[in-house]
Amino acid sequence: MTQSSASAAPRFGMLINLATCVGCNACAVACKMENETPTACFNTWVESWDTGAYPDVRRANLSKLCNHCEDAPCQGACPTGATYTVDEGVVLVNAGDCIGCKSCMTACPYGARWYDEERNVVGKCTFCYHRTSKGMQPKCVSTCITNSRLFGDLNDPESDISRRLAEVDAERLHAELDGEVAVYYLGLSATQEAPAASGVCRGGVPVGN
């Protein structure tokens, strides 16, 4: 990932350390309360599964959310322009322009969007733009009990997240895809390669149910 000078417009990003994530789902709960998402709709979530064999058993946790792609395929797929990107690189949805066609959901490689049947609109993570645009942290970041999430300006080489990314070998989901993203991970390969000794759960609910 390349970084420009601090004078450039900010580009918000997040680094998630999976080695310290305990799968408590405080991030998901805090996000729901802050953003008032519909029941069963999550802007961020944790997929968890047991790995290993007795007595050496542990829980693998993989936090997921919108990756706020620089060239977002969801935005290109939107027929009404409801999906758009602000100067800080955050991909947002204008509910007033959304017609609920779900084209963006099909285009998203991260499965990060949800559909609200009552309102016939699609929603997603906003990096808590109503907070971050005012210099605050996303609610999931400020709530994390193990400080597993680091948020900041990817375009500022002096920001905490840029300094950390310069020190570590961070990874991204779907690294085979072209284009820059704004969400990076520590320990991603190790987590994804951990053999599952139990079914994968999302927020305590088995995936697929």
C-alpha positions as CSV (number, residue, x, y, z in Angstrom):
1,M,0.0,0.0,0.0
2,T,1.4,3.4,-0.9
3,Q,0.9,6.5,1.2
4,S,1.0,10.1,0.1
5,S,1.9,13.1,2.2
6,A,-0.1,14.3,5.3
7,S,-1.3,17.3,3.3
8,A,-3.4,15.0,1.0
9,A,-7.1,14.5,1.6
10,P,-7.6,11.9,4.4
11,R,-8.5,8.4,3.4
12,F,-10.1,6.6,6.3
13,G,-9.0,3.0,7.0
14,M,-9.0,0.2,9.6
15,L,-6.6,-2.4,10.8
16,I,-8.0,-5.4,12.7
17,N,-5.7,-7.6,14.8
18,L,-7.3,-11.1,14.8
19,A,-4.8,-12.4,17.3
20,T,-6.3,-10.2,20.0
21,C,-9.9,-10.4,18.9
22,V,-11.8,-12.5,21.5
23,G,-15.1,-12.8,19.5
24,C,-17.1,-11.0,22.2
25,N,-19.2,-9.2,19.5
26,A,-19.1,-5.9,21.4
27,C,-18.3,-4.3,18.1
28,A,-21.4,-5.6,16.5
29,V,-23.7,-4.7,19.4
30,A,-22.2,-1.2,19.7
31,C,-22.6,-0.7,15.9
32,K,-26.3,-1.8,16.0
33,M,-27.0,0.6,18.8
34,E,-25.1,3.5,17.2
35,N,-26.5,3.1,13.7
36,E,-29.9,1.6,14.5
37,T,-29.7,-1.2,11.9
38,P,-32.8,-3.4,11.4
39,T,-33.1,-6.7,13.2
40,A,-30.7,-9.4,11.8
41,C,-28.9,-6.7,9.8
42,F,-25.3,-6.0,10.8
43,N,-22.8,-3.4,9.5
44,T,-20.0,-5.4,11.1
45,W,-20.0,-8.9,12.5
46,V,-17.7,-11.7,13.8
47,E,-17.5,-15.1,12.3
48,S,-16.3,-17.7,14.8
49,W,-15.4,-21.4,14.9
50,D,-13.6,-23.8,17.2
51,T,-10.3,-25.1,15.9
52,G,-7.9,-27.8,17.2
53,A,-8.4,-30.9,19.2
54,Y,-8.8,-31.6,22.9
55,P,-7.1,-30.4,25.0
56,D,-5.6,-27.9,22.6
57,V,-8.8,-26.2,21.5
58,R,-9.3,-22.5,20.7
59,R,-11.7,-20.2,19.1
60,A,-10.9,-18.6,15.8
61,N,-12.6,-15.2,15.1
62,L,-12.8,-13.2,11.9
63,S,-14.3,-9.8,12.0
64,K,-15.9,-8.5,8.8
65,L,-17.4,-5.3,7.4
66,C,-17.5,-3.3,4.3
67,N,-13.9,-2.8,2.9
68,H,-14.7,0.6,1.4
69,C,-13.0,-0.2,-1.9
70,E,-11.2,2.6,-3.7
71,D,-13.0,1.5,-6.9
72,A,-16.1,0.0,-5.3
73,P,-17.8,-2.5,-7.5
74,C,-21.1,-1.9,-5.6
75,Q,-21.0,1.7,-6.7
76,G,-20.5,0.7,-10.4
77,A,-23.4,-1.7,-10.1
78,C,-25.9,0.8,-8.6
79,P,-28.3,2.0,-11.3
80,T,-29.5,5.1,-9.5
81,G,-26.3,6.5,-8.0
82,A,-27.5,5.8,-4.5
83,T,-24.1,4.3,-3.6
84,Y,-21.4,7.0,-3.6
85,T,-18.0,7.7,-2.2
86,V,-17.1,10.7,-0.1
87,D,-13.7,12.5,-0.1
88,E,-12.4,10.4,2.7
89,G,-12.9,7.2,0.7
90,V,-15.9,6.0,2.7
91,V,-18.6,4.3,0.5
92,L,-22.1,5.4,1.6
93,V,-25.7,4.8,0.5
94,N,-28.3,7.5,0.0
95,A,-31.5,5.7,1.2
96,G,-33.6,8.2,-0.7
97,D,-32.2,7.2,-4.0
98,C,-32.0,3.4,-3.3
99,I,-34.7,1.3,-5.1
100,G,-33.8,-1.9,-3.4
101,C,-32.8,-3.7,-6.5
102,K,-29.9,-5.5,-4.7
103,S,-27.5,-5.1,-7.6
104,C,-24.9,-3.7,-5.2
105,M,-25.3,-6.7,-2.9
106,T,-24.6,-9.0,-5.9
107,A,-21.5,-7.0,-6.8
108,C,-20.0,-6.8,-3.3
109,P,-17.3,-9.5,-2.9
110,Y,-17.3,-9.2,0.8
111,G,-21.0,-9.9,1.5
112,A,-21.1,-6.7,3.5
113,R,-24.5,-5.3,2.5
114,W,-27.9,-6.0,3.9
115,Y,-31.4,-5.5,2.7
116,D,-34.3,-3.9,4.7
117,E,-37.5,-5.4,3.5
118,E,-39.7,-2.8,5.3
119,R,-38.0,0.2,3.8
120,N,-36.9,-1.5,0.5
121,V,-33.4,-0.2,0.9
122,V,-29.9,-1.6,1.2
123,G,-27.5,-0.6,4.0
124,K,-23.9,-1.2,5.0
125,C,-21.0,-0.1,7.2
126,T,-20.4,3.6,7.0
127,F,-17.2,3.7,9.1
128,C,-19.6,5.7,11.4
129,Y,-19.1,8.7,9.0
130,H,-21.4,10.8,11.2
131,R,-18.7,10.4,13.9
132,T,-15.4,10.0,11.9
133,S,-16.1,13.1,9.7
134,K,-16.0,15.1,13.0
135,G,-12.7,13.5,14.2
136,M,-14.3,10.8,16.4
137,Q,-13.7,7.0,16.2
138,P,-16.1,4.5,14.7
139,K,-18.2,3.0,17.5
140,C,-16.9,-0.5,16.9
141,V,-13.3,0.8,17.4
142,S,-14.0,2.8,20.6
143,T,-16.0,-0.1,22.1
144,C,-13.5,-3.0,21.3
145,I,-12.4,-4.4,24.7
146,T,-9.0,-5.6,23.4
147,N,-8.2,-2.6,21.2
148,S,-8.1,-5.0,18.2
149,R,-9.3,-2.3,15.8
150,L,-7.2,0.6,14.8
151,F,-8.7,3.4,12.7
152,G,-7.2,6.5,11.1
153,D,-5.9,8.3,8.0
154,L,-4.2,6.0,5.5
155,N,-2.9,9.0,3.6
156,D,-1.1,10.5,6.7
157,P,2.3,8.6,7.2
158,E,2.4,9.9,10.8
159,S,-1.0,8.5,11.8
160,D,-1.1,5.6,14.2
161,I,-2.6,3.3,11.5
162,S,0.0,4.2,8.9
163,R,2.8,3.8,11.3
164,R,1.5,0.4,12.3
165,L,0.9,-0.7,8.7
166,A,4.5,0.2,7.9
167,E,5.7,-2.1,10.7
168,V,3.7,-5.2,10.0
169,D,2.8,-7.5,7.1
170,A,-0.9,-6.7,6.9
171,E,-3.3,-8.7,4.7
172,R,-6.6,-8.1,3.1
173,L,-9.6,-10.2,2.4
174,H,-9.8,-11.4,-1.3
175,A,-6.2,-10.3,-2.0
176,E,-6.7,-11.7,-5.5
177,L,-8.9,-8.7,-6.4
178,D,-7.5,-5.6,-8.0
179,G,-7.8,-2.2,-6.4
180,E,-7.1,-0.7,-3.0
181,V,-9.3,-1.3,0.1
182,A,-9.5,0.4,3.4
183,V,-9.6,-2.6,5.8
184,Y,-6.6,-4.6,6.6
185,Y,-5.9,-7.5,9.0
186,L,-3.1,-9.0,11.1
187,G,-3.2,-12.8,11.4
188,L,-5.7,-13.3,8.6
189,S,-4.0,-16.2,6.8
190,A,-3.5,-18.1,10.1
191,T,-7.1,-17.6,11.0
192,Q,-8.5,-18.6,7.7
193,E,-6.3,-21.7,7.6
194,A,-7.4,-22.8,11.1
195,P,-9.3,-26.1,10.5
196,A,-12.9,-25.9,11.8
197,A,-13.8,-28.4,14.5
198,S,-17.2,-26.8,14.8
199,G,-19.7,-25.0,12.5
200,V,-19.0,-21.3,11.7
201,C,-21.2,-18.9,13.7
202,R,-22.0,-15.3,13.0
203,G,-22.8,-13.5,16.2
204,G,-23.5,-16.8,17.9
205,V,-25.9,-18.0,15.2
206,P,-24.8,-20.8,12.9
207,V,-24.0,-19.4,9.4
208,G,-26.7,-20.5,7.0
209,N,-29.5,-20.4,9.5
